[in-house]
Amino acid sequence: MRLTTRSRYGARLLLDIARNEAEGPVSVSEISKREDIPVKYLEALIHKLKRAGYLESVRGPRGGYRLGRSASDISLAEIVRILEGDLKLVDCEGKDTVCGRIRDCPTRRIWKDIEDTVTRKLENVSVQDLLHGCHIG
């Protein structure tokens, strides 16, 4: 699991839309200015998030984007899965063919425990939580 700019910027993108969509659809250029993220980068993230149903586009002169789901129904784990691919910390987790030592690996359990802890944390924090400044313990 690696949290690259895709995940970090994706969370900021969705948070910005949640924070500002009460005034109508949010334009990419507005998000770019507020979040200091290049428009081209945002467009790539938007494409993935829209395809997954997390964003909807609105056409027209006052067009832009709005959330495709409630902010409370979008977890950080979902954002990471969409933009990064998975939440696996090590390659051997879930793939018994990666390493011949899989059955007696002394470190596999700790990697799995760490992965489970991070995954639970990401699953328990929604865009809504971030919007309200909540930090789930």
C-alpha positions in Angstrom: 0.0 0.0 0.0 1.4 3.3 -1.0 -0.5 6.5 -0.6 0.7 8.6 -3.5 -0.5 12.0 -4.6 -3.4 10.2 -6.4 -4.9 9.3 -3.0 -4.0 12.5 -1.2 -5.2 14.7 -4.1 -8.3 12.5 -4.6 -9.3 13.0 -1.0 -8.8 16.7 -1.3 -10.7 16.8 -4.5 -13.8 15.1 -3.0 -13.5 17.1 0.2 -13.4 20.3 -1.8 -16.5 19.3 -3.8 -18.4 18.3 -0.6 -17.5 21.6 1.0 -18.6 23.7 -2.0 -21.3 21.9 -3.9 -24.1 23.6 -2.0 -23.7 26.5 -4.4 -24.0 24.2 -7.4 -21.6 22.1 -9.4 -17.9 22.7 -8.7 -15.6 23.5 -11.6 -12.2 21.9 -12.1 -10.6 25.3 -12.3 -12.1 26.3 -8.9 -10.8 23.2 -7.3 -7.4 23.6 -8.9 -7.1 27.2 -7.5 -8.3 26.3 -4.0 -6.3 23.1 -3.7 -3.2 24.1 -5.7 -3.5 20.9 -7.9 -2.9 21.1 -11.6 -6.1 20.9 -13.7 -4.7 18.0 -15.8 -4.0 16.0 -12.7 -7.5 16.7 -11.4 -9.0 15.6 -14.7 -7.3 12.2 -14.5 -8.5 11.7 -10.9 -12.0 12.9 -11.9 -12.2 10.4 -14.7 -11.5 7.5 -12.4 -13.8 8.7 -9.6 -16.6 9.4 -12.1 -16.3 6.0 -13.7 -16.6 4.5 -10.2 -19.7 6.5 -9.4 -18.2 8.8 -6.8 -18.6 11.9 -9.0 -21.3 13.2 -11.4 -20.7 15.8 -14.1 -23.1 18.6 -14.8 -22.9 20.2 -18.3 -23.6 23.8 -19.2 -22.2 27.3 -18.5 -22.4 26.7 -14.7 -21.4 23.1 -15.0 -18.9 21.1 -13.0 -18.9 18.2 -10.7 -20.9 17.1 -7.7 -20.6 14.0 -5.5 -22.2 10.9 -6.9 -22.8 9.5 -3.4 -23.3 11.1 0.0 -20.1 12.3 1.6 -20.8 10.1 4.5 -20.8 7.0 2.2 -17.4 7.7 0.7 -14.5 6.3 2.8 -10.9 7.0 2.5 -10.4 3.3 1.8 -12.6 3.5 -1.2 -10.7 6.5 -2.6 -7.4 4.7 -2.2 -8.8 1.5 -3.8 -10.1 3.5 -6.8 -7.0 5.6 -7.3 -4.2 3.2 -6.2 -5.6 -0.2 -7.0 -5.6 -1.9 -3.6 -4.7 -1.6 0.1 -2.1 -4.4 0.2 1.0 -3.6 2.1 3.1 -6.4 0.8 2.9 -8.4 -2.5 2.6 -11.8 -0.8 -0.7 -10.9 0.9 -3.5 -12.7 -0.9 -1.1 -14.3 -3.4 0.4 -17.6 -2.3 2.5 -17.9 -5.4 4.7 -14.7 -4.9 7.1 -16.4 -2.4 8.1 -19.9 -1.7 8.4 -19.2 2.0 4.7 -18.1 2.4 3.7 -20.9 4.7 6.5 -20.4 7.2 7.3 -16.7 6.8 8.0 -15.2 10.3 7.1 -11.7 9.2 4.0 -12.2 7.1 1.6 -12.0 10.1 3.0 -8.6 11.2 2.6 -7.2 7.7 -0.9 -8.5 7.6 -1.7 -7.0 11.0 -0.4 -3.6 10.0 -2.3 -3.7 6.7 -5.5 -4.6 8.6 -5.1 -1.8 11.1 -4.5 0.8 8.3 -7.4 -0.5 6.2 -9.8 -0.3 9.2 -8.7 3.3 9.9 -9.2 4.3 6.2 -12.6 2.5 6.1 -13.8 4.3 9.3 -13.1 7.8 8.0 -15.5 9.3 5.4 -15.4 12.5 3.4 -18.1 13.7 5.7 -15.9 13.1 8.7 -13.1 15.1 7.1 -15.6 17.8 6.2 -16.5 18.2 9.9 -12.9 17.9 11.1 -13.6 14.6 12.8 -10.7 12.3 13.4 -11.8 8.8 14.2 -9.6 7.2 16.9 
